[in-house]
């Protein structure tokens, strides 16, 4: 069985798709709360993931710099 992967870029793409189809009026009014809630959760997950990714990259640079000294 092939391993299924999902990454931060996939989440960002989904948020962008929601924004695009919402702007085009693709959702009915009664669907907007659920769509908006899902979008907010994915955007928060994306922000936290990007922050953790940035911190990890910063930590790696600091470790590399310390090992060179």
N, CA and C atoms as a LAMMPS dump frame, in Angstrom:
ITEM: TIMESTEP
0
ITEM: NUMBER OF ATOMS
207
ITEM: BOX BOUNDS ff ff ff
-5.0000000000000000e+02 5.0000000000000000e+02
-5.0000000000000000e+02 5.0000000000000000e+02
-5.0000000000000000e+02 5.0000000000000000e+02
ITEM: ATOMS id mol type element x y z
1 1 1 N 0.846 -1.185 0
2 1 2 C 0 0 0
3 1 3 C 0.893 1.251 0
4 2 1 N 0.559 2.205 -0.83
5 2 2 C 1.335 3.437 -0.933
6 2 3 C 1.042 4.349 0.256
7 3 1 N 2.109 4.937 0.815
8 3 2 C 1.962 5.84 1.953
9 3 3 C 1.329 7.151 1.481
10 4 1 N 0.346 7.604 2.224
11 4 2 C -0.325 8.85 1.905
12 4 3 C 0.331 9.971 2.698
13 5 1 N 0.682 11.051 2
14 5 2 C 1.338 12.171 2.656
15 5 3 C 0.524 13.442 2.463
16 6 1 N 0.571 14.287 3.455
17 6 2 C -0.064 15.596 3.424
18 6 3 C 0.926 16.556 4.07
19 7 1 N 1.204 17.675 3.401
20 7 2 C 2.171 18.605 3.964
21 7 3 C 1.569 20.004 4.064
22 8 1 N 2.347 20.935 4.59
23 8 2 C 1.85 22.296 4.803
24 8 3 C 1.45 22.973 3.497
25 9 1 N 2.131 22.655 2.418
26 9 2 C 1.754 23.231 1.128
27 9 3 C 0.369 22.764 0.688
28 10 1 N 0.025 21.513 0.999
29 10 2 C -1.309 20.999 0.685
30 10 3 C -2.377 21.748 1.481
31 11 1 N -2.108 21.997 2.755
32 11 2 C -3.046 22.739 3.601
33 11 3 C -3.208 24.159 3.073
34 12 1 N -2.093 24.787 2.694
35 12 2 C -2.148 26.145 2.149
36 12 3 C -2.969 26.176 0.86
37 13 1 N -2.798 25.177 0.018
38 13 2 C -3.563 25.093 -1.218
39 13 3 C -5.059 24.967 -0.928
40 14 1 N -5.414 24.155 0.047
41 14 2 C -6.824 23.99 0.413
42 14 3 C -7.422 25.299 0.92
43 15 1 N -6.683 26.037 1.725
44 15 2 C -7.146 27.341 2.217
45 15 3 C -7.353 28.288 1.034
46 16 1 N -6.416 28.289 0.098
47 16 2 C -6.537 29.152 -1.075
48 16 3 C -7.734 28.77 -1.945
49 17 1 N -7.993 27.48 -2.076
50 17 2 C -9.153 27.019 -2.841
51 17 3 C -10.439 27.48 -2.172
52 18 1 N -10.517 27.344 -0.848
53 18 2 C -11.703 27.808 -0.129
54 18 3 C -11.917 29.298 -0.36
55 19 1 N -10.839 30.088 -0.283
56 19 2 C -10.951 31.532 -0.508
57 19 3 C -11.454 31.835 -1.918
58 20 1 N -10.933 31.124 -2.894
59 20 2 C -11.31 31.366 -4.288
60 20 3 C -12.766 31.01 -4.555
61 21 1 N -13.174 29.817 -4.139
62 21 2 C -14.553 29.413 -4.431
63 21 3 C -15.568 30.205 -3.613
64 22 1 N -15.167 30.662 -2.434
65 22 2 C -16.047 31.515 -1.64
66 22 3 C -16.238 32.856 -2.34
67 23 1 N -15.156 33.418 -2.85
68 23 2 C -15.245 34.698 -3.568
69 23 3 C -16.119 34.564 -4.811
70 24 1 N -16.169 33.386 -5.396
71 24 2 C -16.981 33.15 -6.597
72 24 3 C -18.419 32.765 -6.266
73 25 1 N -18.73 32.669 -4.971
74 25 2 C -20.102 32.369 -4.562
75 25 3 C -20.488 30.904 -4.695
76 26 1 N -19.545 30.006 -4.535
77 26 2 C -19.809 28.582 -4.728
78 26 3 C -20.535 27.915 -3.561
79 27 1 N -20.57 28.562 -2.42
80 27 2 C -21.22 27.968 -1.252
81 27 3 C -22.551 28.65 -0.975
82 28 1 N -23.507 27.863 -0.489
83 28 2 C -24.791 28.421 -0.057
84 28 3 C -24.613 28.988 1.349
85 29 1 N -25.47 29.909 1.711
86 29 2 C -25.378 30.576 3.004
87 29 3 C -25.294 29.627 4.183
88 30 1 N -26.09 28.571 4.165
89 30 2 C -26.094 27.633 5.287
90 30 3 C -24.807 26.813 5.377
91 31 1 N -24.003 26.83 4.348
92 31 2 C -22.736 26.108 4.353
93 31 3 C -21.574 26.972 4.839
94 32 1 N -21.759 28.254 4.895
95 32 2 C -20.66 29.166 5.16
96 32 3 C -20.034 28.996 6.546
97 33 1 N -20.84 28.706 7.546
98 33 2 C -20.286 28.527 8.889
99 33 3 C -19.328 27.336 8.924
100 34 1 N -19.745 26.215 8.36
101 34 2 C -18.892 25.022 8.353
102 34 3 C -17.626 25.257 7.526
103 35 1 N -17.773 25.881 6.377
104 35 2 C -16.619 26.152 5.517
105 35 3 C -15.673 27.137 6.195
106 36 1 N -16.227 28.187 6.785
107 36 2 C -15.406 29.175 7.475
108 36 3 C -14.682 28.594 8.676
109 37 1 N -15.361 27.726 9.406
110 37 2 C -14.746 27.076 10.561
111 37 3 C -13.597 26.175 10.119
112 38 1 N -13.824 25.388 9.08
113 38 2 C -12.77 24.521 8.558
114 38 3 C -11.599 25.348 8.063
115 39 1 N -11.878 26.439 7.335
116 39 2 C -10.816 27.297 6.817
117 39 3 C -9.992 27.885 7.955
118 40 1 N -10.664 28.356 9.001
119 40 2 C -9.967 28.945 10.149
120 40 3 C -9.079 27.913 10.835
121 41 1 N -9.568 26.694 10.982
122 41 2 C -8.771 25.638 11.613
123 41 3 C -7.555 25.288 10.769
124 42 1 N -7.744 25.195 9.461
125 42 2 C -6.615 24.88 8.586
126 42 3 C -5.61 26.022 8.551
127 43 1 N -6.084 27.259 8.542
128 43 2 C -5.183 28.414 8.543
129 43 3 C -4.376 28.461 9.838
130 44 1 N -5 28.16 10.975
131 44 2 C -4.299 28.138 12.258
132 44 3 C -3.26 27.01 12.279
133 45 1 N -3.637 25.847 11.754
134 45 2 C -2.708 24.713 11.668
135 45 3 C -1.52 25.078 10.785
136 46 1 N -1.794 25.722 9.664
137 46 2 C -0.747 26.146 8.741
138 46 3 C 0.195 27.145 9.399
139 47 1 N -0.356 28.126 10.096
140 47 2 C 0.471 29.131 10.77
141 47 3 C 1.361 28.479 11.825
142 48 1 N 0.797 27.568 12.605
143 48 2 C 1.583 26.886 13.636
144 48 3 C 2.665 26.018 13.004
145 49 1 N 2.318 25.356 11.921
146 49 2 C 3.302 24.519 11.233
147 49 3 C 4.428 25.329 10.631
148 50 1 N 4.089 26.46 10.018
149 50 2 C 5.116 27.331 9.434
150 50 3 C 6.016 27.902 10.53
151 51 1 N 5.415 28.259 11.661
152 51 2 C 6.197 28.786 12.782
153 51 3 C 7.161 27.726 13.31
154 52 1 N 6.679 26.507 13.459
155 52 2 C 7.529 25.414 13.939
156 52 3 C 8.637 25.118 12.93
157 53 1 N 8.296 25.181 11.65
158 53 2 C 9.282 24.942 10.597
159 53 3 C 10.374 26.012 10.631
160 54 1 N 9.98 27.259 10.798
161 54 2 C 10.94 28.362 10.876
162 54 3 C 11.832 28.212 12.097
163 55 1 N 11.236 27.853 13.24
164 55 2 C 12.022 27.652 14.46
165 55 3 C 13.02 26.524 14.281
166 56 1 N 12.59 25.444 13.666
167 56 2 C 13.487 24.313 13.442
168 56 3 C 14.647 24.722 12.537
169 57 1 N 14.351 25.467 11.48
170 57 2 C 15.412 25.92 10.569
171 57 3 C 16.377 26.854 11.293
172 58 1 N 15.849 27.738 12.148
173 58 2 C 16.69 28.645 12.919
174 58 3 C 17.568 27.861 13.882
175 59 1 N 16.99 26.889 14.559
176 59 2 C 17.752 26.057 15.491
177 59 3 C 18.863 25.298 14.77
178 60 1 N 18.573 24.794 13.565
179 60 2 C 19.581 24.076 12.795
180 60 3 C 20.739 24.99 12.411
181 61 1 N 20.439 26.229 12.046
182 61 2 C 21.48 27.193 11.711
183 61 3 C 22.338 27.489 12.93
184 62 1 N 21.679 27.644 14.082
185 62 2 C 22.425 27.916 15.308
186 62 3 C 23.337 26.756 15.681
187 63 1 N 22.857 25.535 15.506
188 63 2 C 23.66 24.354 15.804
189 63 3 C 24.857 24.287 14.842
190 64 1 N 24.589 24.516 13.549
191 64 2 C 25.661 24.495 12.555
192 64 3 C 26.712 25.564 12.865
193 65 1 N 26.269 26.742 13.225
194 65 2 C 27.18 27.851 13.54
195 65 3 C 28.013 27.521 14.778
196 66 1 N 27.373 26.93 15.789
197 66 2 C 28.081 26.578 17.014
198 66 3 C 29.122 25.473 16.765
199 67 1 N 28.781 24.535 15.898
200 67 2 C 29.72 23.43 15.631
201 67 3 C 30.91 23.897 14.79
202 68 1 N 30.774 24.996 14.045
203 68 2 C 31.862 25.522 13.247
204 68 3 C 32.874 26.297 14.09
205 69 1 N 32.478 26.717 15.266
206 69 2 C 33.36 27.545 16.107
207 69 3 C 34.272 26.713 16.946
